[in-house]
Amino acid sequence: MKLRSVFATLAFGTAVGLITAPTHAQNAVACTLYMCMAGISGVGASGGPGCIPSLALWNAPTPAGLAVYDESGFDGLASYGVRESYLMTMCPTANVGTNAAILQTIMLMWGTSLVPM
């Protein structure tokens, strides 16, 4: 019985690790995106070439990216909601204190448009 409980514990620990690890990675990606978008919005330092993956995420079609496309092409209003929700949920510090004003600037400037790359 002890061997079975050891395997169960290991399996549970592995499952928890697989579930939580991507969340931490997504948080880092979202906060990097927030910082890069702040930079191109004029309220932070430019991340330079390091921001290219984040900007690609901003422009990429859902579900992998944050840009919504329909049969007519890019849908700016739908993209705004997806992008704002992603940043607020996956990078919670983006909506705290002075960061909330920066988030609002980002969304006003780029929420409904694609970022030039």
Summary of the structure (lengths in Angstrom):
residues: 117
radius of gyration: 18.0
end to end distance: 58.7
largest distance: 61.9
contacts: 312
relative contact order: 0.14
helix: 71%
strand: 5%
